[in-house]
Amino acid sequence: MVRPYKVTGQKRKKKEKYDREEEYEQLDDNDIPQSPKKAKTEGLEGSELDKEKAEQVIDEMPRIPIVPTDMFKKSRDIFILERASLEISKVGKSYQLLSSDEHANYLMKNKRKPAEHCFSGLFEAIQTILDSRVNKSGRLKASYVRTQQGILFQIKPHARMPRTYKRFSGLMVQLLQKLHITAAGKGEKLLRVIKNPVTQYLPINSRKIGFSHSSEKLVDMYDYVSTVDNGMDLVFVVGAMAHGKIDKDYVEDYLLISEFPMSAAYCISIITTAVELQWKIL
Ligand SMILES: C[S@@+](CC[C@H](N)C(=O)[O-])C[C@H]1O[C@@H](n2cnc3c(N)ncnc32)[C@H](O)[C@@H]1O
C-alpha cells in the first residue's frame, strides 16, 4: 500500500490513484466536491454504445431523490473528539505513543494508569468519520481532536488515515513532534496542531451538540437532526476516552442517543446515519 504521507529519506513509489484524493485536488475548505462529469457520447462504438444505452435506461428508472451537494453550502458538519488519550514519551531510545497494550510496565513504573492509555477508540472514531457518506458527499467541514493534555489538532476531511494501529501510532508521534503532517507532493497540511480554544474555529451559526451516556435527554438522533434549523452548521462533540465523560462549556445540548453505553465510533455512526437519512445521502 502506498504511504500517503512524506517519510524523510524514502523515495515515494508509483503513485496509486485514489478517487477521493483526485476529487479534492485543487479544492480548499469551503469548496464542495462536484459529481464527476458524464463522458461525451460522440464517437462511441459497439459495447460502448450498449453501455451508453444501459446508462440511459438506468437514468430513466425511478429513484430516491438525492439532495444536490450545493445544498450543503448552507449547512455542514463538524466533529470534535474530546479527551483523546494521545501521549508520547521517550521509551528506550525512541518516542512512542503510550498504550496500555505495549507500555503497561512503563506506565505502572511511572505511576500512571494503563487503562487510561488506549487510543483504539480515537483510531476507530476518526476512521468512522472519514469513511462516512457525510464526509464523502462533502458535508464534513472539519474534524478536531483534543487530547487529555489539551493539545488540539485539526484533520482535513480529505485526509486518509493509516488503517493499522501501528502506522496510526507512528503518524500521531510524528504529528505531536512536528505539529503537522503534510500531504506527499502537495505541501498541504492534512493534520496540524492548532491553538486552543476550539470554539474560535466554530461557525457562529452552529449548534454545538454533545454526546454523553450520563445525559438524561434520550433522543432518536434522526428526529433530533430533522428539527435543527436547515441553515445551521452542526457541531458534534463526542468523547474519545475510555473512561469518564465530556463536560464542556461550549456544548449547548447534551444528548443520550441510546440507553446503552457505546464506543465513540458506534456513536458517530448513529450520528452520521441520522444526517445521511435527513439529507438523503445515499
Ligand atoms: C467509550 S465512550 C466514553 C466512556 C464513558 N464512560 C461514557 O460512556 O461516556 C465514548 C463516547 O461515546 C459517546 N457515547 C457513548 N454512549 C453514548 C450514549 N448512549 N449516548 C450518547 N453518547 C454516547 C460519548 O460521547 C462518550 O464520551
PDBQT file of the ligand as one rigid body, heavy atoms in Angstrom, charges set to zero:
ROOT
HETATM    1  C1  LIG A 301     -16.326   4.939  25.199  1.00  0.00    +0.000 C 
HETATM    2  S1  LIG A 301     -17.440   6.270  25.470  1.00  0.00    +0.000 S 
HETATM    3  C2  LIG A 301     -16.645   7.094  26.770  1.00  0.00    +0.000 C 
HETATM    4  C3  LIG A 301     -16.819   6.360  28.048  1.00  0.00    +0.000 C 
HETATM    5  C4  LIG A 301     -17.748   6.976  29.071  1.00  0.00    +0.000 C 
HETATM    6  N1  LIG A 301     -17.849   6.038  30.177  1.00  0.00    +0.000 N 
HETATM    7  C5  LIG A 301     -19.150   7.269  28.562  1.00  0.00    +0.000 C 
HETATM    8  O1  LIG A 301     -19.962   6.335  28.493  1.00  0.00    +0.000 OA
HETATM    9  O2  LIG A 301     -19.428   8.453  28.257  1.00  0.00    +0.000 OA
HETATM   10  C6  LIG A 301     -17.219   7.282  24.105  1.00  0.00    +0.000 C 
HETATM   11  C7  LIG A 301     -18.176   8.402  23.877  1.00  0.00    +0.000 C 
HETATM   12  O3  LIG A 301     -19.293   7.966  23.105  1.00  0.00    +0.000 OA
HETATM   13  C8  LIG A 301     -20.426   8.776  23.434  1.00  0.00    +0.000 C 
HETATM   14  N2  LIG A 301     -21.474   7.872  23.913  1.00  0.00    +0.000 N 
HETATM   15  C9  LIG A 301     -21.346   6.583  24.284  1.00  0.00    +0.000 A 
HETATM   16  N3  LIG A 301     -22.540   6.066  24.596  1.00  0.00    +0.000 NA
HETATM   17  C10 LIG A 301     -23.450   7.045  24.413  1.00  0.00    +0.000 A 
HETATM   18  C11 LIG A 301     -24.869   7.128  24.541  1.00  0.00    +0.000 A 
HETATM   19  N4  LIG A 301     -25.603   6.093  24.917  1.00  0.00    +0.000 N 
HETATM   20  N5  LIG A 301     -25.471   8.298  24.240  1.00  0.00    +0.000 NA
HETATM   21  C12 LIG A 301     -24.758   9.370  23.844  1.00  0.00    +0.000 A 
HETATM   22  N6  LIG A 301     -23.431   9.339  23.698  1.00  0.00    +0.000 NA
HETATM   23  C13 LIG A 301     -22.775   8.199  23.974  1.00  0.00    +0.000 A 
HETATM   24  C14 LIG A 301     -19.987   9.770  24.480  1.00  0.00    +0.000 C 
HETATM   25  O4  LIG A 301     -19.621  10.986  23.849  1.00  0.00    +0.000 OA
HETATM   26  C15 LIG A 301     -18.780   9.086  25.081  1.00  0.00    +0.000 C 
HETATM   27  O5  LIG A 301     -17.907  10.014  25.661  1.00  0.00    +0.000 OA
ENDROOT
TORSDOF 0
